[in-house]
């Protein structure tokens, strides 16, 4: 297949499974591979962005980090969808709660993604876009969560470019009034890339902090203890 390896992924053709789990943190990628995958092989480590392929319950599954922010996940998801033949990318990441109904460690499934970013304009459409997840992946995830005894909250999320602007972000009350569940930094770009490529995407997000209560969890817990969303993603891979 032409265009591979890329400047960002040095894996050979066929190195990735049809489904890739995509955490932001490379160490979370390593954690998932070591904890859940059998015969996991490191297939990418360019810039320390670790990607692995192995087996989960007899299925070939890959996991690769995206880095932080829409430009980063935009590059990796584009290359996986368009050059490596990946059909499904499931983001397994963290988010800050906007809804007072959400508690730390709750799992959100992003049905659609709002943003204040201009990322969508790069695709040639100058209006406002709120791309949606794959219904098939969403339905499979909620069914898998039921089997695992885990509650998943589906609803809209918002992807921001500016992490440090979120705490007192002026549109937060508006987003809350519109029913947006949480804020994060990658789903919008992932969903647009999936739509443009005719592929499937879903963001499963664990609440790591709350813009409502001010609570937050430390980095180590975010890296290794948010296993519910990982297990849901693996079940539907």
N, C-alpha and C positions, 0 to 999 in steps of 0.2 A: 504493500500500500504506500503510495507517495506521501510526502510530507512527514514521514516518521523516520528516525526520531526527530523531535522538535527541539528548539532551544531550551524547553522547559521540562520535557519528558524524554528520557533516553531509553525507554522500554522498546523491545522489538515488537513487530506485528504479532498479534495474538496473545500478548502478555496479559491483557486485562479481560476480566469476565464481562458478560453482558450487563451486569449490575455492579456499580461501584458505590460503596459507602464513602462519604466525603466529610470528615470532620475538618475543622479549621486548623487544629493543632497537630503538627507532625507527631508529637509524642502520644496523642490520643490515637492516631493511626497505628502506631507501633503497639499500643496497649490492646487495641481491638484485635490486631493480627495475632499477637502472642496469646491472648486469653481465649479467643474464640475459633481461630482458623487452624485447621490441620494442614501440615505440610506447607506452611506459609513461606513464600519466597519474596525477597525484596526485588521489585522490578523497576523501581525508580528511586533515586536519591539526589537528583539534581537540586542544588541549592538547599539540601537538607529536607526537601519535601518528600517524605517517605511514602512510597506506594508498595503494597503487598498484594499478592494473589495466592489464595489457598482454597480450602474446601470447608464448607459449613454444612453439616448433615448431608454430605454427599454432593452438594452443589458447589460449583466453582464460583467464588466470590472474590471481589477485589475491594481494597480499602486504600484510599490515598488522600492525603491532606490537601486543603485548598489554600492555606494561608488566610490572612484576615482581609476582609473587604471585598467589594464587588469587582474591582479590577483584577484581583488575584483569582477569585473563583471564576471570573469571566474567562480568563486565559485557560485554566485547567479544564473546566467543563467544556469549553469550545473544542479543545484539542481531543478530549476523550470522545465526545459525541461525533465529531466530524472526521477525525483522523484514525481513531483506534476502534471504531465500530461499537462503542458502548451505547446501550439502549436506555439504561435507567441509571440515574444518579440520585442517591438519597443523602441529603445533607443531614448529618447528625451533629448538631451544634448547641450553642447556648444562647439565651435571650434574656432580656430584662422585661419583667412583667409591667404592663400598663393597666391590666384589669385587676381590680381589687379581689376578684374571685380566684385569682391564681396564687398559689403558694410556691415557695422554693421547692425545687425538684419536680414540680408538675411537668408533664410532657404536652407540648402543643404541636399540632400538625397544621402547617401553614396552608390554608386553602387558596389564598391569594396573597400577593405582596404589593403593598403601597411603597412609595419612595419619594424623596425629594431630589434624587439623583438624576443626572442627564444621561445615564447609561442607555436608556431605551432610544434616545435620539440617534445614537450611533447605528441603529438598525434602519434608519431612514424615515421613521414615523415621528413627526414633530408634535403630535398631540400627547395626551396623558395615557399611560398604560398601567394596568394593574394585572399582570399575568397570573395565571392560575397554575396550581399543581396538576399532576396527572390524577384523574379521578380513579383510575384503576389502582394506582399505588396507594392513594388515600383510603380507598375501600379496603384494600388488602391490609393496610396498617391498622385500621380500626378493628378489623376482624382478628388480626394477630394479637392486638392488645387485649381483646376480650379473652382470647384463649390463655394468655399469659397472666390474666388477672390484673392488668395495668389499665388505668384510666387515661385516655388521650382526649385532649380538648381541641377540636378543630375550629378554625376560624382565621380571619385575616391577620397578617403580620405586617410590620413596616421595616424596611431596610434603610438604614441611614449610612451616610458616608463618614460622618463626624462622630466618633465615639464620645469624645469629651463634651459634645454639645447636647448629649441626651439628657443629662441630669436636670437641666432647667430649660429644655427645648420648648420653644414657644408654642409649637403645635401640639404638644402632649395632651392638653385638655380637649382639643378638637379630635385627635385620634381616639381618645378614650370615649368621647361622646359617640363616635362612629362605630364603636365596638371592636376596635383593633386590640388584639390580645397582648402583643408584646413587640419589642423592638430588637432588631439584630442587624447584621451587616452584609449578608450574602444572598439571601433567598431570591431577591428581585432579579439579579443578574443570572442566577442559575435557571430560574423559570423562563426568562426571556430566551436564553440560549437553547433551552430544551424546545421551546415553541418554534424557534427559527429553524432548528434542525429536525423537527418532527419526532422528537424523542420524549422521554418521560422524566419528570423530576418531582421530588417531594422533600420538604424540609421538616424534619422532626427535631424539635427544639426543647431542651430542658431549661427550665427557669433557674437561672443562677443568681439573679438579683432582682430586686423589685424597685421600680420608680415610685411605687405607692407607699411602701413601708420603709424603704431605705435599707432593707436587709440585703446581705450578699454572702456568697460562699467563696472560700479561698481557692487559689489557682490549682492546688494539688487535687482538691476534691472535684473540680471541674474536669480535670484530666482523666481521672481514674474511677470515679464513683457514679457517673451518670450512665449506668448500665441498662436501664429500662429502655431508653430510646435505641440503644445499640442492638439489644435483643429483638426488638420489634423490627428494626431494619433488616437484620439478618434473617428473620423468619420469612420476609417477603422478597428477599434477594433472588 
